[in-house]
Amino acid sequence: MKPFENINKAYNSVFKPNELSVGVVVPIERYATGPIPTMQDHVKRVQQVENLGFKSIWIRDIPFNVPNFGDAGQTFDPFTYLGFLAGQTSEIALGVSSIALPLHHPLNVAKAATSIDQLSGGRLLLGVASGDRFDEYPAMGIDYENRSELFRESFNYIRNAQNNFPTFETKNFGRLQGNIDMLPKPTSGKIPMLMTGSSRQSLEWNALHADGWMNYPRDLYNQNNTIRQYRELVAESSKYNKPFMQPMYIDLTEDPNAKPQPIQLGFRLGINYLADYLDKLRSIGVNHLALNLRFNSKDINDSLELIAKHVLPEFHNNTQNIKHHA
């Protein structure tokens, strides 16, 4: 099997062929009954996750609280917040899942992303998407039906802007004529860009252009087929293999042997079954799992400690400096 490309510190740490690593979605708290988290002790929680040996944190791009969507995410601007967290952490990968490219000018995305990449020493992972919350588009004067084209143009703009004094033209976002340059540049050549879902593009486009794929949870059979199809296309179009990752909501029970019961985009289950399920995900080719504790009824700190003690050692062979008391 081809290796993954060597891109930056975060990408190289989080994604390894035939292995699965584990990260956590921010907010790291329970807010099951409403869309807005408290964000209390949020820095302490992120630092706890890093100390326990999780590989990444993931935040989302949610410019408006859209009641029908039902989740306001971390509420803070993603790049402002990641820049802040970069100064409060030292090793953990800083992931965005995902920037809705049509809602931003790509120069602003590129400059913010490369700034965080530089300030954090190469710890940024940039998820990108076309966006799926209709209400945000008229609020920003952007055509929702044009988001497929906007996504492609923005993606290519961000890629090109990382070159020195680039020359290229777009229909919707302007042109660069080789006489001006965006600074800073990425720590190592380019920012890893991970495509979310289909983003209204073909899987062939994804396999050719993105550095990895974030897709939604599915049953193991269908996810296995999805990953196999993706990897076949990657093998045809790239000299490197590319990682696959997914999120998963969990609700850990007090009973460590409680069998999995489906919840929204995840499971209510005991800690012993969590390790077993992650092993199955690894076997079908999932390289990274972002755990979301929004619906978790067990104490969050205890849950993180349990996962670090009973799950991470099975998947993070080089986990070091784990500080837990469970």
Backbone hydrogen bonds in HBPLUS format (Angstrom, degrees):
<---DONOR---> <-ACCEPTOR-->    atom                        ^
c    i                          cat <-CA-CA->   ^        H-A-AA   ^      H-
h    n   atom  resd res      DA  || num        DHA   H-A  angle D-A-AA Bond
n    s   type  num  typ     dist DA aas  dist angle  dist       angle   num
A0241-ASN N   A0003-PRO O   2.91 MM 238  5.48 163.4  1.93 136.0 139.2     1
A0012-ASN N   A0008-ASN O   2.98 MM   4  6.08 170.6  1.99 162.5 165.5     2
A0013-SER N   A0009-LYS O   3.07 MM   4  6.09 139.1  2.24 139.3 149.4     3
A0010-ALA N   A0122-GLY O   2.90 MM 112  6.26 153.5  1.97 161.8 156.4     4
A0013-SER N   A0010-ALA O   3.17 MM   3  5.20 127.7  2.46  96.6 110.2     5
A0014-VAL N   A0010-ALA O   2.89 MM   4  5.98 167.1  1.91 162.6 165.3     6
A0015-PHE N   A0011-TYR O   3.08 MM   4  5.79 163.2  2.11 145.3 150.2     7
A0019-GLU N   A0016-LYS O   3.10 MM   3  5.49 150.3  2.19 140.0 136.5     8
A0021-SER N   A0287-ASN O   2.95 MM 266  6.25 150.6  2.04 129.3 133.8     9
A0289-LEU N   A0021-SER O   2.93 MM 268  6.38 150.4  2.02 151.9 160.6    10
A0055-LYS N   A0022-VAL O   2.87 MM  33  5.85 158.2  1.92 163.1 160.9    11
A0023-GLY N   A0289-LEU O   2.82 MM 266  6.10 165.5  1.85 157.1 158.5    12
A0291-LEU N   A0023-GLY O   2.91 MM 268  6.10 167.8  1.92 136.5 132.7    13
A0024-VAL N   A0056-SER O   3.01 MM  32  6.33 152.2  2.09 136.7 142.4    14
A0058-TRP N   A0024-VAL O   2.96 MM  34  6.27 136.6  2.15 145.2 149.3    15
A0025-VAL N   A0291-LEU O   2.78 MM 266  5.86 162.7  1.81 156.2 153.8    16
A0026-VAL N   A0058-TRP O   2.82 MM  32  5.81 170.8  1.83 154.5 156.6    17
A0031-TYR N   A0294-ARG O   3.10 MM 263  5.42 146.7  2.22 129.2 137.2    18
A0072-ALA N   A0035-PRO O   2.83 MM  37  5.46 170.9  1.84 143.0 140.5    19
A0045-ARG N   A0041-ASP O   2.95 MM   4  6.17 152.0  2.03 151.0 159.0    20
A0046-VAL N   A0042-HIS O   3.08 MM   4  6.28 159.5  2.13 144.2 149.2    21
A0047-GLN N   A0043-VAL O   2.94 MM   4  6.19 162.9  1.97 153.7 158.5    22
A0048-GLN N   A0044-LYS O   2.86 MM   4  6.04 146.3  1.98 140.1 150.1    23
A0049-VAL N   A0045-ARG O   2.91 MM   4  6.19 159.5  1.95 152.7 157.0    24
A0050-GLU N   A0046-VAL O   3.04 MM   4  6.35 155.5  2.10 147.0 153.5    25
A0051-ASN N   A0047-GLN O   2.91 MM   4  6.13 164.4  1.93 149.9 154.0    26
A0052-LEU N   A0048-GLN O   2.89 MM   4  6.08 143.3  2.03 148.5 158.7    27
A0054-PHE N   A0049-VAL O   3.23 MM   5  5.73 153.9  2.30 168.2 161.9    28
A0053-GLY N   A0050-GLU O   3.11 MM   3  5.42 155.1  2.18 107.2 115.0    29
A0093-ALA N   A0055-LYS O   3.03 MM  38  6.18 168.2  2.04 145.4 143.9    30
A0057-ILE N   A0093-ALA O   3.04 MM  36  6.39 148.6  2.14 156.5 162.2    31
A0095-GLY N   A0057-ILE O   2.85 MM  38  5.82 156.1  1.91 157.6 162.9    32
A0059-ILE N   A0095-GLY O   2.97 MM  36  6.38 155.5  2.03 145.6 149.1    33
A0097-SER N   A0059-ILE O   2.73 MM  38  5.94 169.1  1.74 165.1 168.9    34
A0069-PHE N   A0066-VAL O   2.82 MM   3  5.36 138.3  1.99 118.0 130.3    35
A0070-GLY N   A0066-VAL O   3.27 MM   4  6.70 148.1  2.38 149.8 159.1    36
A0075-THR N   A0072-ALA O   3.30 MM   3  5.74 145.7  2.43 139.0 138.7    37
A0081-TYR N   A0077-ASP O   2.90 MM   4  5.91 163.6  1.93 157.4 162.6    38
A0082-LEU N   A0078-PRO O   2.91 MM   4  6.00 159.8  1.95 143.0 148.9    39
A0083-GLY N   A0079-PHE O   2.92 MM   4  5.98 155.4  1.98 144.6 151.3    40
A0084-PHE N   A0080-THR O   3.06 MM   4  6.32 150.0  2.15 141.7 149.7    41
A0085-LEU N   A0081-TYR O   2.84 MM   4  6.15 162.8  1.87 153.8 158.5    42
A0086-ALA N   A0082-LEU O   2.80 MM   4  5.91 140.3  1.96 142.2 152.8    43
A0087-GLY N   A0084-PHE O   3.11 MM   3  5.54 135.3  2.31 105.8 116.4    44
A0088-GLN N   A0085-LEU O   2.99 MM   3  4.87 147.4  2.10  97.8 108.1    45
A0094-LEU N   A0123-ARG O   2.63 MM  29  5.65 178.6  1.63 170.0 170.1    46
A0125-LEU N   A0094-LEU O   2.94 MM  31  6.06 152.8  2.01 145.5 143.3    47
A0096-VAL N   A0125-LEU O   3.00 MM  29  6.37 147.1  2.11 159.4 169.2    48
A0127-GLY N   A0096-VAL O   2.82 MM  31  5.18 130.7  2.07 134.8 149.4    49
A0099-ILE N   A0127-GLY O   2.88 MM  28  6.14 161.8  1.91 141.5 135.3    50
A0129-ALA N   A0099-ILE O   2.89 MM  30  5.93 148.3  1.99 154.0 147.4    51
A0103-LEU N   A0100-ALA O   3.01 MM   3  5.80 156.1  2.06 127.8 134.7    52
A0101-LEU N   A0129-ALA O   2.94 MM  28  6.10 138.9  2.12 161.9 166.5    53
A0104-HIS N   A0101-LEU O   3.13 MM   3  5.58 171.0  2.14 123.5 124.5    54
A0108-ASN N   A0105-HIS O   3.01 MM   3  5.56 124.5  2.33 114.0 126.4    55
A0109-VAL N   A0105-HIS O   3.26 MM   4  6.66 154.8  2.33 147.6 155.0    56
A0110-ALA N   A0106-PRO O   2.82 MM   4  5.98 166.3  1.84 150.6 154.3    57
A0111-LYS N   A0107-LEU O   2.92 MM   4  6.06 164.6  1.94 150.4 154.4    58
A0112-ALA N   A0108-ASN O   3.00 MM   4  6.03 162.9  2.03 144.8 149.9    59
A0113-ALA N   A0109-VAL O   2.89 MM   4  5.94 163.6  1.91 151.5 156.7    60
A0114-THR N   A0110-ALA O   2.96 MM   4  6.07 169.5  1.97 150.9 154.0    61
A0115-SER N   A0111-LYS O   2.98 MM   4  5.98 146.6  2.10 138.6 148.1    62
A0116-ILE N   A0112-ALA O   3.05 MM   4  6.31 163.0  2.08 151.2 154.3    63
A0117-ASP N   A0113-ALA O   2.92 MM   4  6.12 159.8  1.96 149.6 156.2    64
A0118-GLN N   A0114-THR O   2.95 MM   4  6.07 156.8  2.00 142.6 147.8    65
A0119-LEU N   A0115-SER O   2.85 MM   4  6.05 170.4  1.86 154.5 157.6    66
A0120-SER N   A0116-ILE O   2.89 MM   4  5.84 144.2  2.02 146.8 154.4    67
A0122-GLY N   A0117-ASP O   2.66 MM   5  4.62 164.8  1.68 158.9 155.9    68
A0121-GLY N   A0118-GLN O   3.22 MM   3  5.24 158.1  2.27 103.1 109.7    69
A0126-LEU N   A0192-PRO O   3.06 MM  66  6.02 156.9  2.12 169.2 170.8    70
A0194-LEU N   A0126-LEU O   2.86 MM  68  6.09 156.9  1.91 137.8 145.3    71
A0128-VAL N   A0194-LEU O   2.83 MM  66  6.06 155.1  1.89 158.2 159.5    72
A0196-THR N   A0128-VAL O   2.96 MM  68  5.99 141.1  2.11 170.7 174.2    73
A0136-GLU N   A0133-ARG O   3.17 MM   3  6.01 152.0  2.25 124.3 130.4    74
A0137-TYR N   A0134-PHE O   3.06 MM   3  5.79 145.3  2.18 121.3 129.4    75
A0140-MET N   A0137-TYR O   3.07 MM   3  5.30 144.1  2.21 104.5 114.7    76
A0142-ILE N   A0137-TYR O   2.91 MM   5  4.93 175.8  1.91 142.1 141.0    77
A0141-GLY N   A0138-PRO O   3.17 MM   3  4.77 162.8  2.20  96.4 101.6    78
A0146-ASN N   A0143-ASP O   3.14 MM   3  5.41 151.5  2.23 105.3 113.9    79
A0147-ARG N   A0144-TYR O   3.27 MM   3  5.53 161.5  2.31 115.3 115.5    80
A0150-LEU N   A0146-ASN O   3.05 MM   4  6.26 168.7  2.07 157.2 160.8    81
A0151-PHE N   A0147-ARG O   2.89 MM   4  5.82 152.1  1.96 137.3 144.1    82
A0152-ARG N   A0148-SER O   3.27 MM   4  6.58 166.6  2.29 148.1 150.1    83
A0153-GLU N   A0149-GLU O   3.00 MM   4  6.22 172.2  2.01 159.5 161.7    84
A0154-SER N   A0150-LEU O   2.92 MM   4  5.95 161.1  1.95 147.5 153.3    85
A0155-PHE N   A0151-PHE O   2.86 MM   4  6.01 165.4  1.88 156.2 160.4    86
A0156-ASN N   A0152-ARG O   3.02 MM   4  6.22 169.1  2.04 152.7 155.2    87
A0157-TYR N   A0153-GLU O   2.90 MM   4  6.05 150.1  1.99 144.4 153.4    88
A0158-ILE N   A0154-SER O   2.95 MM   4  6.18 165.5  1.97 156.9 159.2    89
A0159-ARG N   A0155-PHE O   3.09 MM   4  6.37 162.2  2.12 150.4 155.3    90
A0160-ASN N   A0156-ASN O   2.94 MM   4  6.10 167.4  1.95 149.1 152.5    91
A0161-ALA N   A0157-TYR O   2.81 MM   4  5.93 157.2  1.86 155.2 161.7    92
A0162-GLN N   A0159-ARG O   3.30 MM   3  5.70 151.7  2.39 105.8 113.6    93
A0163-ASN N   A0160-ASN O   2.98 MM   3  5.57 164.8  2.01 118.7 123.7    94
A0178-GLY N   A0166-PRO O   3.02 MM  12  4.91 121.5  2.38 149.0 133.4    95
A0168-PHE N   A0176-LEU O   2.93 MM   8  5.43 149.6  2.03 139.0 146.6    96
A0176-LEU N   A0168-PHE O   2.86 MM   8  5.43 158.0  1.91 159.8 167.3    97
A0170-THR N   A0174-GLY O   2.97 MM   4  5.46 139.9  2.13 137.2 149.7    98
A0190-LYS N   A0188-SER O   2.89 MM   2  5.85 138.8  2.06 102.8  93.5    99
A0211-ASP N   A0193-MET O   2.79 MM  18  5.42 166.1  1.81 167.6 167.5   100
A0195-MET N   A0212-GLY O   3.03 MM  17  6.40 148.9  2.13 156.7 146.9   101
A0214-MET N   A0195-MET O   2.72 MM  19  5.86 175.6  1.72 159.8 161.4   102
A0197-GLY N   A0214-MET O   2.75 MM  17  6.17 156.9  1.81 163.0 171.1   103
A0201-GLN N   A0198-SER O   2.80 MM   3  5.43 151.8  1.88 121.6 129.0   104
A0206-ASN N   A0202-SER O   3.12 MM   4  6.46 161.5  2.15 149.0 153.6   105
A0207-ALA N   A0203-LEU O   2.89 MM   4  6.11 170.0  1.90 152.7 154.6   106
A0208-LEU N   A0204-GLU O   3.05 MM   4  6.17 147.9  2.16 143.3 151.5   107
A0209-HIS N   A0205-TRP O   2.97 MM   4  6.05 161.9  2.00 156.0 160.1   108
A0210-ALA N   A0206-ASN O   3.03 MM   4  5.45 152.3  2.11 141.8 150.5   109
A0213-TRP N   A0243-PRO O   3.04 MM  30  6.48 157.3  2.09 149.8 156.4   110
A0245-MET N   A0213-TRP O   2.89 MM  32  6.28 159.0  1.94 163.6 165.9   111
A0215-ASN N   A0245-MET O   2.99 MM  30  6.47 161.9  2.03 163.7 164.0   112
A0223-GLN N   A0219-ASP O   2.90 MM   4  6.01 163.2  1.92 163.4 168.9   113
A0224-ASN N   A0220-LEU O   2.91 MM   4  5.87 154.1  1.98 141.6 148.4   114
A0225-ASN N   A0221-TYR O   3.16 MM   4  6.48 157.2  2.21 145.3 150.7   115
A0226-THR N   A0222-ASN O   2.93 MM   4  6.13 155.0  2.00 145.8 153.0   116
A0227-ILE N   A0223-GLN O   2.91 MM   4  6.12 164.8  1.93 153.9 156.9   117
A0228-ARG N   A0224-ASN O   2.98 MM   4  6.13 159.9  2.02 148.0 154.1   118
A0229-GLN N   A0225-ASN O   3.00 MM   4  6.18 161.8  2.04 147.5 151.9   119
A0230-TYR N   A0226-THR O   3.02 MM   4  6.25 161.9  2.06 149.1 154.3   120
A0231-ARG N   A0227-ILE O   2.88 MM   4  6.06 165.1  1.90 154.6 158.4   121
A0232-GLU N   A0228-ARG O   3.03 MM   4  6.20 149.9  2.12 146.2 154.0   122
A0233-LEU N   A0229-GLN O   3.20 MM   4  6.48 155.5  2.26 146.9 152.6   123
A0234-VAL N   A0230-TYR O   2.92 MM   4  6.21 156.8  1.97 152.0 159.3   124
A0235-ALA N   A0231-ARG O   2.93 MM   4  6.06 159.6  1.97 144.6 149.7   125
A0236-GLU N   A0232-GLU O   3.24 MM   4  6.47 139.3  2.42 135.8 145.6   126
A0236-GLU N   A0233-LEU O   3.17 MM   3  5.14 126.8  2.47  93.6 107.1   127
A0237-SER N   A0233-LEU O   3.18 MM   4  6.38 136.7  2.38 143.0 154.0   128
A0237-SER N   A0234-VAL O   3.10 MM   3  5.25 132.0  2.34  99.9 112.6   129
A0238-SER N   A0234-VAL O   2.87 MM   4  5.58 138.1  2.04 162.6 164.8   130
A0287-ASN N   A0244-PHE O   2.75 MM  43  5.49 162.6  1.78 159.2 165.3   131
A0246-GLN N   A0288-HIS O   3.13 MM  42  6.63 151.2  2.22 153.4 159.7   132
A0290-ALA N   A0246-GLN O   3.00 MM  44  6.32 158.2  2.04 141.3 148.1   133
A0248-MET N   A0290-ALA O   2.95 MM  42  6.21 137.6  2.13 156.3 149.4   134
A0292-ASN N   A0248-MET O   2.93 MM  44  5.94 157.4  1.99 140.4 140.5   135
A0249-TYR N   A0265-LEU O   3.02 MM  16  5.73 167.2  2.03 132.2 134.3   136
A0267-PHE N   A0249-TYR O   3.04 MM  18  6.47 143.7  2.17 153.2 152.6   137
A0250-ILE N   A0292-ASN O   3.10 MM  42  6.29 155.8  2.16 160.8 159.6   138
A0251-ASP N   A0267-PHE O   2.98 MM  16  6.36 137.2  2.16 146.7 149.3   139
A0269-LEU N   A0251-ASP O   3.08 MM  18  6.37 145.1  2.21 138.0 147.4   140
A0253-THR N   A0269-LEU O   3.03 MM  16  5.76 150.4  2.12 131.3 136.4   141
A0258-ALA N   A0255-ASP O   3.17 MM   3  5.41 165.8  2.19 117.9 117.2   142
A0272-ASN N   A0256-PRO O   3.04 MM  16  5.55 152.3  2.11 138.4 147.2   143
A0270-GLY N   A0258-ALA O   2.90 MM  12  4.49 156.4  1.95 139.3 131.4   144
A0261-GLN N   A0268-ARG O   2.83 MM   7  5.12 145.2  1.95 142.5 154.1   145
A0268-ARG N   A0261-GLN O   2.78 MM   7  5.12 160.0  1.82 151.5 158.0   146
A0263-ILE N   A0266-GLY O   2.98 MM   3  5.22 166.6  2.00 121.7 122.5   147
A0266-GLY N   A0263-ILE O   3.17 MM   3  5.22 156.2  2.23 127.5 120.2   148
A0273-TYR N   A0270-GLY O   3.11 MM   3  5.50 126.7  2.41 106.4 119.1   149
A0274-LEU N   A0270-GLY O   3.12 MM   4  6.45 138.0  2.30 145.8 158.2   150
A0275-ALA N   A0271-ILE O   3.38 MM   4  6.72 158.7  2.43 151.0 152.5   151
A0276-ASP N   A0272-ASN O   3.40 MM   4  6.62 155.1  2.46 135.2 141.9   152
A0277-TYR N   A0273-TYR O   2.89 MM   4  6.07 155.4  1.95 146.1 151.8   153
A0278-LEU N   A0274-LEU O   2.98 MM   4  6.22 161.7  2.02 153.7 158.5   154
A0279-ASP N   A0275-ALA O   3.07 MM   4  6.25 146.8  2.19 141.4 150.1   155
A0280-LYS N   A0276-ASP O   3.20 MM   4  6.55 145.8  2.33 140.0 148.5   156
A0280-LYS N   A0277-TYR O   3.06 MM   3  5.06 119.2  2.45  94.1 109.1   157
A0281-LEU N   A0277-TYR O   2.97 MM   4  6.36 153.1  2.04 149.0 156.7   158
A0282-ARG N   A0278-LEU O   2.91 MM   4  6.17 157.1  1.97 147.7 153.7   159
A0283-SER N   A0279-ASP O   3.03 MM   4  6.24 149.1  2.12 140.3 148.6   160
A0284-ILE N   A0280-LYS O   3.26 MM   4  6.59 132.9  2.50 142.3 152.7   161
A0284-ILE N   A0281-LEU O   3.23 MM   3  5.42 139.1  2.41  99.9 110.5   162
A0286-VAL N   A0281-LEU O   3.04 MM   5  5.43 164.2  2.07 150.3 145.3   163
A0285-GLY N   A0282-ARG O   3.13 MM   3  5.23 157.1  2.18 104.2 111.3   164
A0296-ASN N   A0293-LEU O   3.08 MM   3  4.96 165.2  2.10 108.3 111.8   165
A0303-SER N   A0299-ASP O   2.88 MM   4  6.09 153.7  1.95 151.3 159.7   166
A0304-LEU N   A0300-ILE O   2.94 MM   4  6.19 163.1  1.97 157.5 160.5   167
A0305-GLU N   A0301-ASN O   3.03 MM   4  6.25 158.8  2.07 148.6 154.6   168
A0306-LEU N   A0302-ASP O   2.91 MM   4  6.12 156.7  1.96 148.4 154.7   169
A0307-ILE N   A0303-SER O   2.97 MM   4  6.22 164.4  2.00 153.6 157.3   170
A0308-ALA N   A0304-LEU O   2.95 MM   4  6.12 160.0  1.99 146.5 152.4   171
A0309-LYS N   A0305-GLU O   2.92 MM   4  6.09 148.1  2.02 145.8 154.3   172
A0310-HIS N   A0306-LEU O   2.83 MM   4  5.86 169.7  1.84 157.8 160.5   173
A0311-VAL N   A0307-ILE O   2.88 MM   4  4.99 147.8  1.98 133.4 139.7   174
A0312-LEU N   A0307-ILE O   3.01 MM   5  6.35 160.4  2.05 156.0 161.2   175
A0314-GLU N   A0311-VAL O   2.95 MM   3  5.63 145.6  2.07 121.5 131.0   176
A0315-PHE N   A0312-LEU O   2.90 MM   3  5.30 152.5  1.98 115.2 123.8   177
A0316-HIS N   A0312-LEU O   2.72 MM   4  5.57 164.7  1.74 178.9 174.6   178
A0319-THR N   A0316-HIS O   3.11 MM   3  5.22 161.5  2.14 116.8 114.7   179
